[in-house]
Amino acid sequence: QILNGEATKFAGLARRYAHEHGVTGKVGKTRIDLFKPGSDKQVAKLLFDVWKIIPTRFSEETSQPSVDDETLREIITSPDLPEDRRLFLDAIRRYRRARKAKSTFVTPMQRRDLWVPEFTKDGRQKPNPNLCWEDGRIRSSWCALMTSVSRLSSKGPNLQNVPPRFRDIFCAPPGHVLVGGDVDQFH
């Protein structure tokens, strides 16, 4: 709920600014009535068409000017960028961060048995994205067989890269403790 609130708040700030500066209407061949802070096309239109910023990075996939987080940070740190534009770009970055946190750490933590199956256009069932098993536990896959000596890796979920604000999701059952260790210097 908190992440939805954050995303909604920052999306609203970004939309208000975009509408004040005429970033609505047509983008490409489709009509867009609302500015979407997650839309690379709309953000690119504002940055490169309306603000006339010269792009310094390009997408390797599309060869279009990039509006990834690194590009936004670079633009924000420009000394000649007006404060209202800096606040706008910060709102977009915060919106994207909240949406990413929700899709990476919150949505997958739902219980597997409560998942409603989804299907692709050709009728195949999509895999269950939820990581929490029926007993309420998360079972990560650990691997010690990799090129780095004495290093463990984790996936499904990667429990080694959980941001501090989400670490409270993981707790040991009564009478148990969670222990972590890094043995990267043992060799």
C-alpha positions in Angstrom: 0.0 0.0 0.0 2.8 2.4 0.9 4.5 1.8 -2.5 1.2 2.4 -4.3 0.8 5.6 -2.4 4.4 6.7 -3.3 3.9 5.9 -6.9 0.6 7.7 -7.1 2.0 10.7 -5.3 5.0 11.1 -7.6 3.0 10.2 -10.8 0.6 13.1 -9.8 3.5 15.5 -9.4 5.0 14.5 -12.8 1.6 14.7 -14.5 0.8 18.1 -13.2 4.2 19.5 -14.4 3.9 17.7 -17.8 0.4 19.1 -18.4 1.5 22.6 -17.5 4.2 22.3 -20.1 2.0 20.8 -22.9 3.2 17.2 -22.8 -0.1 15.6 -23.7 -1.8 14.7 -26.9 -0.1 12.8 -29.6 3.1 10.8 -29.0 3.9 8.9 -32.1 0.7 7.7 -33.8 -1.4 7.2 -30.6 -3.3 9.8 -28.6 -2.2 10.1 -25.0 -4.5 12.0 -22.7 -2.5 11.5 -19.5 1.2 11.9 -19.0 2.6 8.6 -17.8 5.9 8.9 -15.9 6.7 5.3 -16.8 6.4 6.1 -20.6 9.8 6.5 -22.1 8.3 8.1 -25.2 6.5 10.8 -23.2 9.6 11.5 -21.0 11.8 11.6 -24.1 9.4 14.0 -25.9 9.5 16.4 -22.9 13.3 16.2 -22.5 14.4 16.3 -26.1 11.5 18.0 -28.0 10.1 20.5 -25.5 13.2 21.2 -23.3 15.6 20.9 -26.3 18.2 18.9 -24.3 20.8 17.4 -26.5 20.8 13.6 -25.9 24.1 12.1 -24.7 23.0 8.5 -24.4 21.1 6.2 -26.8 19.3 2.9 -26.3 21.3 0.0 -27.7 18.0 -1.7 -28.6 16.1 1.1 -30.4 18.9 3.7 -31.0 16.5 6.3 -29.6 17.7 8.8 -27.0 17.8 7.1 -23.6 15.7 8.2 -20.6 17.0 5.6 -18.2 17.9 6.5 -14.6 21.5 7.3 -15.4 20.4 9.8 -18.1 17.9 11.4 -15.7 20.6 11.7 -13.0 23.0 13.3 -15.4 20.4 15.9 -16.5 19.4 16.6 -12.9 23.0 17.4 -12.0 23.3 19.9 -14.8 24.0 23.3 -13.1 21.8 25.3 -15.6 18.7 23.1 -15.1 15.8 25.2 -13.5 14.6 24.0 -10.1 11.1 23.1 -11.3 12.5 20.8 -14.0 14.8 19.2 -11.4 11.8 18.5 -9.1 9.9 17.1 -12.1 12.8 14.6 -13.0 13.1 13.7 -9.3 9.4 12.9 -9.2 9.8 10.6 -12.3 12.8 8.9 -10.7 10.9 8.3 -7.4 7.8 7.0 -9.3 9.9 4.5 -11.2 11.7 3.5 -8.0 8.4 2.8 -6.2 7.0 0.8 -9.1 10.2 -1.2 -9.4 10.3 -2.0 -5.7 6.7 -3.1 -5.8 7.2 -5.4 -8.8 10.5 -6.8 -7.5 9.9 -7.2 -3.8 6.2 -6.9 -2.9 4.2 -8.5 -5.6 6.3 -11.7 -5.8 6.0 -12.2 -2.0 2.3 -13.2 -2.4 1.5 -16.8 -1.6 1.7 -19.2 -4.5 -1.7 -20.9 -3.6 -3.6 -17.6 -3.9 -2.3 -16.9 -7.4 -4.9 -16.6 -10.2 -3.5 -18.2 -13.3 -2.8 -15.9 -16.2 -2.6 -17.0 -19.9 -0.7 -15.8 -22.9 -2.4 -14.7 -26.1 -1.8 -18.2 -27.5 -3.5 -19.8 -24.6 -0.5 -21.1 -22.6 -0.5 -20.6 -18.8 2.2 -18.2 -17.5 4.4 -19.4 -14.8 3.4 -18.6 -11.2 5.5 -15.5 -10.3 4.8 -15.6 -6.6 7.7 -16.7 -4.4 5.9 -17.3 -1.1 5.0 -21.0 -0.6 1.7 -22.2 1.0 3.5 -22.5 4.4 4.5 -18.8 4.3 8.1 -19.5 3.6 10.4 -18.2 0.8 12.8 -20.8 -0.7 15.7 -19.3 -2.5 18.0 -21.3 -4.7 21.6 -21.1 -3.6 24.6 -21.9 -5.8 28.2 -22.3 -4.7 29.5 -23.5 -8.1 30.5 -20.5 -10.0 33.6 -18.8 -11.2 34.1 -16.7 -8.0 35.9 -18.9 -5.4 33.9 -19.5 -2.2 31.0 -17.2 -3.2 27.4 -18.0 -2.9 24.8 -16.7 -5.3 21.0 -16.7 -4.7 18.0 -16.5 -7.0 14.3 -16.8 -6.8 14.5 -14.4 -4.9 18.0 -13.1 -4.7 18.2 -12.7 -0.9 21.7 -11.1 -1.1 20.4 -7.9 -2.6 17.3 -7.0 -0.6 17.2 -3.3 0.1 17.1 -2.3 3.8 13.5 -1.1 3.6 12.3 -4.6 2.6 14.4 -6.7 5.0 11.6 -6.8 7.6 9.7 -9.0 5.1 12.0 -11.8 6.0 11.9 -13.1 9.5 12.8 -16.4 11.2 10.1 -18.5 12.8 9.9 -18.4 16.6 13.0 -20.1 18.2 15.1 -19.7 15.0 17.4 -17.0 13.7 18.5 -16.0 10.2 22.3 -16.1 9.8 24.2 -14.7 6.8 27.9 -14.9 6.0 30.2 -13.9 3.2 33.2 -16.2 2.8 34.8 -14.3 -0.1 38.2 -14.1 1.6 38.5 -17.8 2.6 40.6 -18.7 -0.5 
